[in-house]
Amino acid sequence: MKKILLFSALLLALIVSCHKPVKPDDEKPPDEIANAIWPFHENSFWEFDVWEVVSGEDFDYFEKYHVEEIFADSGKRVAKIKFTKYTEDTTFAEFTFWWGNKAEGLFEFAPFGDVFSAFDEQRLLFKFPATDMDSFQTYSWDFTNPYTMLFFDIGIPTMVVPAGSFEGCVGYQLHRQVGHEPPVDNYYYFKPDTGYIRYEKYEAGSLVKTRSLKTLAITGD
């Protein structure tokens, strides 16, 4: 009888030891917010066809945003996103972004890089929801001089891209001019609850870059 009890105790200890211990300070990531302009779930991805004019020459390549991990940091839902630029046979750039949605919009929580090191103060990328022609400040490389971005959601046509047709998109305009350089206008289009759809860049009124959604996969956590 003692042998049976001893064996049972050892078996119970073995079963318990096989389970991953949960630290008291572990946080469960909050659920993704409803109606996010770019919802992030682990293993979701968005791939884009990119066309760009550089020094008068046309270049075509691809870009991909892949959600590698979702975790919690101080109560915030953080997405680790691998961003890749590549051609059919060559990868020429890779970055890691640390982004997430809050009630006020899409935020960046840490500088891009492989190691998460949170900003003292999170940075707004795209305000959402917003009202038509609403303006707000978004981050720039000069953190002391943020850009002003304009939100609009009226008069946007159906976005037709390789991934399909998307109605009900919202848009953002970012206008910049540095010194005597020509003015630059950037337009970003999102389909709420689907994500990034289209990008257009104009220099002095001429289209010089587009990013069009090619394929996507939105998973659940």
C-alpha positions as semicolon CSV with decimal commas, in nm:
position;residue;x (nm);y (nm);z (nm)
1;M;0,000;0,000;0,000
2;K;0,285;0,236;0,086
3;K;0,447;0,158;-0,249
4;I;0,121;0,248;-0,429
5;L;0,090;0,578;-0,241
6;L;0,455;0,663;-0,309
7;F;0,415;0,586;-0,681
8;S;0,097;0,799;-0,696
9;A;0,276;1,092;-0,530
10;L;0,569;1,066;-0,772
11;L;0,331;1,048;-1,070
12;L;0,142;1,356;-0,949
13;A;0,469;1,547;-0,904
14;L;0,576;1,450;-1,255
15;I;0,246;1,569;-1,405
16;V;0,266;1,902;-1,222
17;S;0,628;1,954;-1,325
18;C;0,535;1,910;-1,695
19;H;0,312;2,217;-1,687
20;K;0,473;2,553;-1,761
21;P;0,475;2,756;-1,440
22;V;0,287;3,087;-1,450
23;K;0,469;3,373;-1,285
24;P;0,260;3,605;-1,065
25;D;0,354;3,903;-1,286
26;D;0,259;3,736;-1,618
27;E;-0,003;3,937;-1,806
28;K;-0,261;3,806;-2,046
29;P;-0,284;4,035;-2,353
30;P;-0,609;4,230;-2,370
31;D;-0,844;4,142;-2,655
32;E;-0,806;4,338;-2,976
33;I;-1,032;4,642;-2,973
34;A;-1,347;4,643;-3,187
35;N;-1,336;4,833;-3,515
36;A;-0,958;4,875;-3,522
37;I;-0,831;5,027;-3,846
38;W;-0,555;4,764;-3,851
39;P;-0,637;4,463;-3,633
40;F;-0,339;4,264;-3,507
41;H;-0,358;3,892;-3,428
42;E;-0,073;3,644;-3,407
43;N;0,030;3,506;-3,751
44;S;-0,180;3,756;-3,946
45;F;-0,005;3,917;-4,241
46;W;-0,049;4,178;-4,515
47;E;0,161;4,166;-4,832
48;F;0,192;4,454;-5,080
49;D;0,298;4,521;-5,435
50;V;0,518;4,832;-5,432
51;W;0,605;5,059;-5,722
52;E;0,849;5,345;-5,675
53;V;1,036;5,600;-5,882
54;V;1,395;5,659;-5,768
55;S;1,622;5,898;-5,960
56;G;1,392;5,874;-6,260
57;E;1,387;5,491;-6,271
58;D;1,095;5,261;-6,188
59;F;1,136;4,986;-5,930
60;D;0,893;4,708;-5,836
61;Y;0,921;4,501;-5,520
62;F;0,716;4,360;-5,233
63;E;0,659;4,446;-4,868
64;K;0,510;4,233;-4,593
65;Y;0,385;4,299;-4,241
66;H;0,371;3,978;-4,036
67;V;0,244;3,965;-3,676
68;E;0,489;3,734;-3,500
69;E;0,368;3,771;-3,143
70;I;0,105;3,937;-2,923
71;F;0,191;4,018;-2,562
72;A;0,094;4,254;-2,281
73;D;0,301;4,540;-2,147
74;S;0,165;4,749;-1,859
75;G;-0,188;4,657;-1,960
76;K;-0,137;4,738;-2,328
77;R;-0,181;4,487;-2,612
78;V;0,147;4,494;-2,809
79;A;0,201;4,335;-3,149
80;K;0,552;4,236;-3,257
81;I;0,545;4,294;-3,633
82;K;0,815;4,183;-3,875
83;F;0,834;4,418;-4,174
84;T;1,018;4,288;-4,480
85;K;1,111;4,443;-4,816
86;Y;1,199;4,193;-5,087
87;T;1,199;4,101;-5,454
88;E;1,118;3,755;-5,584
89;D;1,467;3,630;-5,498
90;T;1,621;3,882;-5,257
91;T;1,532;4,023;-4,916
92;F;1,690;4,365;-4,885
93;A;1,546;4,505;-4,562
94;E;1,391;4,375;-4,239
95;F;1,265;4,566;-3,937
96;T;1,060;4,486;-3,627
97;F;0,779;4,721;-3,522
98;W;0,603;4,725;-3,185
99;W;0,252;4,853;-3,251
100;G;-0,094;4,825;-3,102
101;N;-0,446;4,964;-3,108
102;K;-0,602;5,168;-2,831
103;A;-0,937;5,345;-2,809
104;E;-0,775;5,657;-2,958
105;G;-0,613;5,486;-3,257
106;L;-0,301;5,300;-3,371
107;F;0,012;5,358;-3,160
108;E;0,382;5,278;-3,167
109;F;0,502;5,155;-2,826
110;A;0,877;5,114;-2,883
111;P;1,146;5,207;-3,139
112;F;1,175;4,966;-3,430
113;G;1,433;4,697;-3,357
114;D;1,451;4,334;-3,248
115;V;1,439;4,411;-2,875
116;F;1,132;4,564;-2,712
117;S;1,224;4,871;-2,509
118;A;0,914;5,077;-2,444
119;F;0,905;5,452;-2,501
120;D;0,849;5,667;-2,195
121;E;0,542;5,790;-2,381
122;Q;0,368;5,594;-2,659
123;R;0,337;5,765;-2,997
124;L;0,020;5,804;-3,200
125;L;0,049;5,688;-3,561
126;F;-0,311;5,711;-3,685
127;K;-0,603;5,856;-3,491
128;F;-0,917;5,642;-3,510
129;P;-1,205;5,688;-3,487
130;A;-1,210;6,047;-3,609
131;T;-1,442;6,286;-3,792
132;D;-1,399;6,393;-4,153
133;M;-1,125;6,656;-4,198
134;D;-1,006;6,608;-3,841
135;S;-0,636;6,694;-3,796
136;F;-0,401;6,553;-3,534
137;Q;-0,031;6,530;-3,456
138;T;0,161;6,215;-3,538
139;Y;0,522;6,124;-3,473
140;S;0,816;6,222;-3,693
141;W;1,187;6,141;-3,685
142;D;1,226;6,473;-3,505
143;F;1,024;6,381;-3,197
144;T;1,014;6,744;-3,081
145;N;0,843;6,851;-3,404
146;P;0,559;6,607;-3,484
147;Y;0,380;6,606;-3,817
148;T;0,018;6,712;-3,859
149;M;-0,198;6,452;-4,032
150;L;-0,549;6,493;-4,176
151;F;-0,818;6,226;-4,150
152;F;-1,094;6,197;-4,412
153;D;-1,367;5,944;-4,480
154;I;-1,600;6,115;-4,731
155;G;-1,569;6,079;-5,107
156;I;-1,327;5,786;-5,098
157;P;-1,392;5,555;-5,394
158;T;-1,388;5,178;-5,372
159;M;-1,025;5,073;-5,332
160;V;-0,942;4,823;-5,607
161;V;-0,613;4,647;-5,536
162;P;-0,473;4,301;-5,625
163;A;-0,625;4,158;-5,305
164;G;-0,976;4,266;-5,416
165;S;-1,220;4,555;-5,387
166;F;-1,269;4,732;-5,054
167;E;-1,552;4,971;-4,974
168;G;-1,588;5,194;-4,670
169;C;-1,220;5,281;-4,643
170;V;-1,087;5,573;-4,444
171;G;-0,792;5,790;-4,545
172;Y;-0,510;5,999;-4,400
173;Q;-0,310;6,276;-4,566
174;L;0,037;6,374;-4,449
175;H;0,178;6,686;-4,618
176;R;0,546;6,771;-4,578
177;Q;0,791;7,019;-4,721
178;V;1,150;7,050;-4,604
179;G;1,340;7,365;-4,697
180;H;1,345;7,420;-5,072
181;E;1,259;7,059;-5,155
182;P;0,936;6,993;-5,350
183;P;0,622;6,937;-5,140
184;V;0,539;6,575;-5,060
185;D;0,188;6,440;-4,999
186;N;0,139;6,093;-4,853
187;Y;-0,202;5,921;-4,857
188;Y;-0,277;5,614;-4,644
189;Y;-0,598;5,412;-4,684
190;F;-0,735;5,158;-4,436
191;K;-1,040;4,936;-4,421
192;P;-1,147;4,922;-4,054
193;D;-1,132;4,567;-3,914
194;T;-0,925;4,463;-4,218
195;G;-0,617;4,685;-4,215
196;Y;-0,385;4,869;-4,448
197;I;-0,505;4,870;-4,811
198;R;-0,329;5,134;-5,020
199;Y;-0,061;5,404;-5,008
200;E;0,016;5,684;-5,255
201;K;0,303;5,931;-5,250
202;Y;0,315;6,248;-5,460
203;E;0,609;6,483;-5,507
204;A;0,516;6,825;-5,647
205;G;0,187;6,671;-5,760
206;S;0,342;6,374;-5,946
207;L;0,279;6,017;-5,831
208;V;0,614;5,860;-5,735
209;K;0,520;5,562;-5,515
210;T;0,230;5,325;-5,454
211;R;0,176;5,037;-5,214
212;S;-0,121;4,811;-5,296
213;L;-0,246;4,518;-5,088
214;K;-0,165;4,194;-5,267
215;T;-0,273;3,929;-5,019
216;L;-0,367;3,906;-4,652
217;A;-0,456;3,663;-4,378
218;I;-0,633;3,772;-4,060
219;T;-0,633;3,512;-3,785
220;G;-0,770;3,503;-3,434
221;D;-0,549;3,484;-3,124
